[in-house]
Amino acid sequence: MPLDMPRADKPPVQAGYLNFMQLFDTMPTPYMVMDRQLHIVYANKAYLTMLERTLDQISGRYIFDAFPDTPERVASVQETFLQTLDGVTTQLDRQAFHFEHADGTTSTRCWQCTQTPYFDGTGNVVYIIQHAEDVTEEENLQRRNEAISLELDHRVKNVFSVVQAVAAMAGKNAGSIDEFREDFEARIMAMSRTHSLLARTNWSGLSLKDILEAGVEQYGGFQPGRAHFHGRDVTLSPRASQMASLLGHELATNAAKYGCFSRPGGRLDVTFWPDPARKQLKVEWKESGLSGVRPPERSGFGTRLETFMNNVSIDRDYEDDGIRVTIQAYLPDSPWDMMADQPPGARA
């Protein structure tokens, strides 16, 4: 039966027959027609444009010669085509196709193909009409959503593990329920502030200087001449940002209770020494303007926190006029390429 003829049991369209080939060629969606031997007999302009081929290049060819595939894939697709020849509308699984373009470039597109049987006047299937839909963007969106879901699950689990560790360590150092509640809430709030800052940066990481400034600022550390930052700033990964937030909170809390922020003449100097080549970072937290400084009789939360922080070592030197805390960290996951070009400078 000619392709431009309607089914015999259907009436003609008004004054004459509908020219199906002309109709197909004007459609924006890709269509291709195969006969019962699975030879391509026609493809509309949208289909040919998507393939970057001409009708002469594929017309009359066996479908699997025109579009070679693996034996397993050929067997599965052929079975689907045979179902269509039995009168069933079928749909192939989404399939990625690799294209070589005339300019030498390549691309990968994902297609979703639907096969519809075309009957003659006696009810026999004489053609398969295939509609090919480009679902590449939809497939990419689905993969992005799956990746986001996995990343969200990973981050939530990380947050829970940190909260659990913070609760356990805070409980060991608290002298009473009220003390535990107060300290635990303060640390969770520090994590919350960091979480909000990370959300604003689309979880790309945070500046170490910004993290420490946020902790210091709560305790009046930015009164004239109190806190100074030196060296080159560095951007930390989301997890490293959370750890730095907790550690910065502990250092600032201790400075407010016992250290440089508890005395009118106290001063804080924080110096950064990043080493991008080795992915290492050294930070010195130096409190001065004190007297009679002595090591604590028992380890506090900050000391216990170190055991939870991988690839981090912390040394404390108790000096005549204050305390010097030296932090060495190996940060393989931090975005070193986002390191700030300018030093933090001084904040007075």
C-alpha positions in Angstrom: 0.0 0.0 0.0 1.4 3.4 -0.9 2.3 5.5 2.1 0.2 8.5 1.0 -3.0 6.4 1.0 -5.2 6.1 4.1 -6.6 2.8 5.3 -9.2 1.3 3.0 -11.8 1.3 5.7 -11.4 5.0 6.4 -13.2 7.8 4.4 -11.1 10.2 2.4 -10.4 13.7 3.9 -12.9 16.0 2.4 -12.0 16.6 -1.3 -9.1 14.2 -1.6 -6.7 11.8 0.1 -4.4 13.1 2.8 -0.7 13.0 1.6 0.9 11.3 4.6 4.5 11.8 3.4 3.9 15.6 3.1 2.2 15.5 6.5 5.2 13.7 8.1 7.7 16.0 6.6 6.0 19.0 8.2 6.0 17.5 11.6 8.6 18.8 14.1 8.9 15.4 15.8 11.0 12.6 14.2 9.2 9.7 12.5 10.5 6.7 10.6 8.7 3.9 8.7 9.8 0.2 8.3 8.2 -2.6 6.3 7.6 -6.1 7.6 11.2 -7.1 6.7 12.4 -4.3 9.0 13.7 -2.3 6.1 13.5 1.5 6.3 11.1 2.8 3.7 10.8 6.4 4.9 12.0 9.0 7.4 10.7 12.5 7.8 12.9 15.6 7.8 13.0 15.9 11.6 14.3 12.3 11.9 16.9 12.9 9.3 18.0 16.1 10.8 18.4 14.5 14.2 20.6 11.8 12.6 22.4 14.2 10.3 21.8 11.8 7.4 19.9 11.9 4.1 17.0 9.6 3.2 19.1 8.1 0.4 21.7 7.0 3.0 19.2 4.9 5.0 16.2 4.2 2.7 15.9 0.5 1.8 18.4 -0.6 4.4 17.8 -3.2 7.0 17.4 -1.3 10.3 20.3 -3.1 12.1 22.6 -2.4 9.1 21.7 1.2 9.2 22.1 1.4 13.0 24.5 -1.4 14.1 24.3 -2.4 17.8 25.5 -5.2 20.1 24.0 -8.7 19.5 22.2 -8.6 22.8 20.7 -5.2 22.1 19.7 -6.3 18.5 17.9 -9.4 19.8 15.9 -7.4 22.3 15.0 -4.6 19.9 14.1 -7.2 17.2 11.7 -8.9 19.6 10.0 -5.6 20.3 9.6 -5.0 16.6 8.1 -8.4 16.1 5.5 -7.6 18.8 4.6 -4.4 16.8 4.2 -6.5 13.7 1.7 -8.6 15.7 -0.4 -5.4 16.2 0.9 -4.2 19.5 2.1 -0.6 20.1 5.5 -1.0 21.8 8.2 1.2 23.4 11.9 0.6 23.6 14.0 1.3 26.6 15.8 4.6 26.6 19.0 4.2 24.7 22.1 6.4 24.4 23.5 6.8 20.9 26.9 8.2 20.0 27.0 10.4 16.9 30.0 11.6 14.8 29.3 14.9 13.2 30.5 16.3 9.9 32.9 18.7 11.7 34.6 15.8 13.4 33.0 16.4 16.8 31.0 13.7 18.7 28.0 13.8 20.9 25.8 11.5 22.9 22.0 11.7 22.7 19.4 9.6 24.5 16.3 8.5 22.6 13.0 7.1 23.6 11.4 5.2 20.7 7.7 4.2 20.3 6.5 1.8 17.6 3.0 1.9 16.3 1.6 -0.8 13.9 0.1 0.5 10.6 -2.7 -1.7 9.3 -4.0 -2.2 5.8 -7.6 -2.5 4.8 -7.8 -6.1 5.8 -6.4 -5.6 9.3 -2.9 -6.8 8.6 0.2 -4.9 9.8 2.1 -3.7 6.8 4.4 -1.1 8.3 5.9 0.0 11.7 5.8 3.7 12.3 8.5 4.7 14.8 8.4 7.9 16.7 11.8 8.8 18.2 11.9 11.3 21.0 15.1 13.0 22.1 15.0 12.7 25.9 18.6 13.6 26.6 17.8 16.7 28.7 15.2 14.8 30.7 17.7 11.9 31.2 20.4 14.4 32.3 18.0 16.1 34.7 17.1 12.7 36.2 20.7 11.8 36.7 21.4 15.2 38.3 18.4 14.7 40.7 19.7 11.3 41.6 23.2 12.7 42.3 21.7 15.5 44.4 19.6 13.0 46.3 22.7 10.9 47.0 24.7 14.0 48.0 22.0 15.2 50.3 21.8 11.8 51.9 25.6 11.8 52.4 25.5 15.3 53.9 22.7 14.6 56.3 24.5 11.5 57.5 27.6 13.5 58.0 25.7 16.1 60.0 24.1 13.4 62.2 27.5 11.8 62.9 28.9 15.1 63.9 26.0 15.9 66.1 26.2 12.5 67.7 29.9 13.0 68.4 29.4 16.5 69.8 26.7 15.2 72.1 28.8 12.4 73.4 31.9 14.5 73.9 29.9 17.3 75.6 28.3 14.9 77.9 31.7 13.6 79.1 32.8 17.1 80.0 29.6 18.5 81.5 29.3 18.8 85.3 25.5 18.9 85.2 22.5 18.6 82.9 22.2 22.4 82.7 25.8 22.8 81.7 25.5 20.0 79.1 22.4 21.7 77.6 24.0 25.1 77.5 27.3 23.9 75.9 25.5 21.5 73.5 23.1 24.2 72.3 26.0 26.6 71.7 27.9 24.1 69.6 24.8 23.1 67.6 24.2 26.9 66.9 27.8 27.2 65.7 27.1 24.3 63.3 23.9 25.8 62.2 25.5 29.1 61.3 28.1 27.3 59.3 25.4 25.2 57.6 23.5 28.5 56.6 26.7 30.0 55.2 27.4 26.8 53.2 23.9 26.9 51.8 24.4 30.4 50.5 27.6 29.3 48.7 25.8 26.3 47.2 27.9 24.1 49.3 31.1 25.1 47.5 33.0 25.6 50.7 33.8 28.5 53.1 36.6 30.8 53.8 38.6 29.8 56.9 38.9 33.4 57.9 35.1 33.9 57.7 34.5 30.9 59.9 36.9 32.0 62.6 35.7 35.6 62.4 32.1 34.4 63.0 33.3 32.5 66.1 35.4 35.4 67.5 32.8 38.1 66.8 30.3 36.5 69.3 32.7 37.3 72.2 33.6 40.8 71.4 36.8 39.8 69.7 36.5 42.7 67.2 36.7 45.4 69.8 39.6 47.8 68.8 42.9 46.1 68.8 41.7 42.7 69.9 41.8 40.3 66.9 44.2 40.3 64.0 44.3 37.8 61.0 47.5 37.3 59.0 48.6 35.2 56.0 46.7 33.9 53.0 43.1 32.7 53.4 41.9 29.3 52.1 38.5 27.9 51.2 37.6 24.7 53.0 35.4 21.9 51.8 31.9 21.6 53.4 32.9 18.9 55.9 36.2 20.7 56.8 34.2 23.9 57.2 32.0 22.2 59.8 35.0 20.9 61.7 36.7 24.3 61.6 33.5 25.9 62.9 33.4 23.6 65.9 37.1 24.1 66.6 36.8 27.9 66.1 33.9 28.0 68.5 35.8 26.1 71.2 38.9 28.4 70.8 36.8 31.5 70.9 34.8 30.2 73.9 37.9 29.5 75.9 39.4 32.9 74.9 36.2 34.5 76.3 36.2 32.5 79.5 39.9 32.2 80.4 42.0 33.8 77.6 42.6 37.0 75.8 39.0 38.1 75.5 38.6 37.8 79.3 41.2 40.6 80.0 41.0 44.2 78.9 44.5 44.1 77.3 44.2 40.7 75.7 45.0 40.2 72.0 44.4 37.5 69.4 46.6 36.9 66.4 45.6 34.2 63.9 48.0 33.3 61.1 47.4 31.0 58.1 50.2 29.1 56.2 48.5 27.2 53.4 50.5 24.8 51.2 48.4 23.9 48.2 51.0 21.7 46.6 50.9 19.3 49.6 47.2 20.1 50.4 48.3 21.0 53.9 47.3 23.9 56.1 49.0 25.3 59.2 47.1 27.7 61.5 48.5 29.5 64.6 46.1 30.8 67.2 48.1 33.1 69.5 46.5 34.7 72.5 48.6 37.3 74.4 48.2 40.0 77.1 47.7 37.4 79.9 49.6 36.3 83.0 49.9 33.2 85.1 48.8 31.0 82.3 48.9 27.3 83.2 47.8 24.1 81.5 44.3 22.9 82.5 44.1 20.1 85.0 41.8 18.0 82.8 41.1 17.8 79.1 38.1 19.7 77.8 35.8 19.4 74.8 38.3 21.0 72.5 40.9 18.4 73.3 38.4 15.5 72.8 37.2 17.1 69.6 40.6 16.5 68.1 40.1 12.7 68.2 37.1 13.1 66.0 39.0 15.2 63.4 40.9 13.1 60.8 44.1 14.3 59.4 44.4 17.1 62.0 47.0 17.6 64.8 46.8 20.3 67.4 49.6 21.4 69.7 49.2 23.8 72.7 52.1 25.8 74.2 51.3 27.6 77.4 53.5 30.7 77.6 54.1 33.4 80.2 51.7 35.9 78.5 49.2 33.5 76.9 48.7 30.4 74.8 49.8 29.4 71.4 47.7 26.8 69.5 49.2 25.3 66.4 46.9 23.4 64.0 48.3 21.2 61.2 45.7 19.8 58.8 45.8 17.7 55.7 42.8 18.7 53.5 42.6 16.6 50.3 39.0 17.5 49.6 39.2 21.3 50.0 39.0 23.4 46.8 42.5 24.8 46.8 41.9 26.4 43.4 39.4 28.7 45.2 42.1 30.0 47.5 41.8 33.8 48.1 44.4 35.9 46.3 44.7 38.4 49.1 45.8 37.9 52.7 43.2 38.3 55.4 45.0 41.4 56.7 44.3 42.7 60.2 41.0 43.3 62.0 41.3 45.9 64.7 
